[in-house]
């Protein structure tokens, strides 16, 4: 089921079909359960982020689809980049500390650093349509 929803979600996304969102939600929810059952809590948390982004994307698709609005592309200033780097560092330290002290996580490892970076990259790209976001995609 998990594989089937994943492939179907990708196919629907490539076709720019709005059904990619509910199928994606099913797929990501299944992933979250699998990761949680295996004590991979950082990965399970990442799936919660994907669920949030899918809901946000679905909402924007429905809302902006009728508005016929084209998003502009912008850049972050050096001050904004420094601020987001600090936010990523603090998020990483907080998440790592929580996972190590409050869970029986088998291996929080690199995901502890990648999860906040991935989260903020997606927020920036979704909300601001930034060129700077492309660096994040290459980095991850």
Beta strands, then each sheet from edge to edge (+ up, - down):
end
